[in-house]
């Protein structure tokens, strides 16, 4: 059985449709390629109303943004550092694992195109631990389907809660490593207005 079929079956039977149709469409497209670079992947931003306990009502969610992902040079270097750290027991082990979501409002509604040399957001609204960030960067979670050819995919996700960043227009997002200073991925997009009672979920599919 091909990896794509295994992924579709796993998603339906065991993961309770963890991956959304847009994300599976990317998997279908990439499954026909012989080679897939680590730069491949996508960012989906979803908006949900929340229930009384603040949890997202997923069946009422809608997709705000779905587009390709860029892994910046610093992100590629972090992967190399992880390999070296795993091999020689150096301090890099764990430091360069992915850990945090960062969002901002400085891309001019997506007018700024991310570059491989970027190391920070244009105007971050989240902070590593304290101000000047408006809120602390949300912690990422990761789900990985059973691996196999022709590619692997990790789904990283984090949320901006119903009481966070209300009144702001968010137009850029990034993934940061556990050291809080190393950017891994960066994406800009049309401004998305955050309002009270709404949860924004950022879902990064990193394909390798």
N, C-alpha and C positions, 0 to 999 in steps of 0.2 A: 504494500500500500504506500502511495506517495506521501511525502510529508504534508502536502496541502490537504489531502483527504484525512490524514490523521489529525491535523489541526482543526478541520471543520467538525469532525466527529467528536474530538475532545471538547471543543467549544460548546457543542450542543448537548452532549450527554453528561459531561462531568463538570464543566465550568459554568453551566447555566447561562450560556450566551454572554460570557464575560466580554468577548470582543464584539464591537458593533459592526454593522454591515459595511460601513466605510473602511474600517480597518481590515476586514476580511477581503475587500475588493483589492486593496494594496497587495495582500498576500497572494491573491490569484494572479495579479499582473506580474509580480516578481518571480513567481514560481516557474515562469517560462524562460527566465534568463539563466544563462549558464554561470554567470558570475555576478555576485552581489557585493557591492562595496559597503563598508561600515557606515559610510555617509548616507546610505539609504535609510528611510524611515519616514515617519509622519507625526504631526501634532494635531490632535483633535481637541477642541474646546467645546464643552457641553454645559448647558444651563438647565438647572432643575429648580422647581419650587421645593420648599422643604415642609416636612410634616411637623407636628407639635414638638417632637423631641429634637428637631434640627437636622434630621436625616433627609437625604435627597429622595424625592419621589421620582424614581427613574423612568417609570412609564409615561411621565409627563415631560420628560426632558427633550431638549432640541439641540441640534448641532449648530454652533455659531461659526466655527472655523474648522476647516480640515484641509491641510496642505502639507507639503514636503518639509523635511527636517534638515537642518545643517549641523553637523558635528564640527566644531571649530578646531583649530590647530591645538589649542590647549587641551581640548578633550582627547584628541588622539595621543598627545604626549602623556596624558594621565593613564591611558591604557598601557602604554609602554612602561611607565613607572610601576604600574601594578604588576606587570610581568616580572620586572627586575626585582621588585620587593618580595614577590612570592618566591623567587628563586634564591635570593641571597639573604632573606630575612631582614631586609632593610626597613627603614621607617616608612617607606612608601606604602607598605602593605596596609590596606584599610583606609589610609588617608585619602586616596584618590577614588574610592568607591563613590558612586552616586548617592546623594543624600537629600538634596533640597530643591524646591521649586522657587524661582524668583520671577516676579512680574513687574512691569513698569508701564509708563505712559509717555515715553520720550521718542517714539519712532515716527511721529507725524502721521498717525493712522496707517502705518505700514509703508510710509514713504521712504524710510531708511531700509536699505537692503542689507541683511546680515552678511558679514564677510568672514572668511576663515580666520582672519587675524583678530577678530573681536575677542575681548576678554571681560567685558562687562556690559550691562544694559545701558541704554542711553539715559534713562531716568528711572531708576528702580524705586518701586513703592514698598518693596519688602526689604527687610534687613537681616543680616546674618544672625545677630543676637540682640541688637538694640537699635535705637535711633542712630542715623537719620531715617531708617526704614519706618514706614507707617505701621506695618505689622511684621512680626518675625516670619521668616521664610517657612512655608509649610514643609513638613517632612514627607518624602516620597515613599510610596510603597511599590513593590515590584511583583509581577506575576509572570511566570515563565511556563509556557506549554511544554509538553514532552519534546525534547530536541530531535533533530534529524535533518537530513538533506532535503532540499538544496539550501536551506538557510535556517537560522535561529532567530527568534524574536523575543525581546523582553518588553513587557508593557509596564511602563512607569507612570504613576498617577499621583496627583495631589489635588487638594481642594482649597478654594477661597470660600470661607464660611458665610452664612447669611447675614452676619453683622459686621463683616470685614470689607474694607475698601469701598463702601457704598458711596455713590456720587462720583467715583473715579471712572475715567474711560481707559481701559487697559488695552494696550496695543503692542506689547512685546512680552516675551516669556523666555526663560532659560532654565536649564538644569545645571546645578552646581554640585561639585564633589563635597565630601565630608569635611575637607579642610576649609570650606566656606568661601574660598577665594578663587578656585579653579573652575572656570566655566567649561561645561561639556558640550551643551547644545544651545542653539539660539534661534529664535524665530520671531519675526514681526508680522503684523496683520492689521486689518482694519479695526478701528477702535470699537471695543465692546463695553457698553455701559453697565456697570455693576450697581445693583439696587438692593435694598433691604429685602430680606426674606428669600433671596435667590442664592443658590450655590453655583459657583463656577468650578467645573472639574477639568483639569488639564491632563490629557492622556497622551503620553509619548510612546510610540512604538518604535523601538530601535532594532533594526534588522541587520544581521551580520551574515 
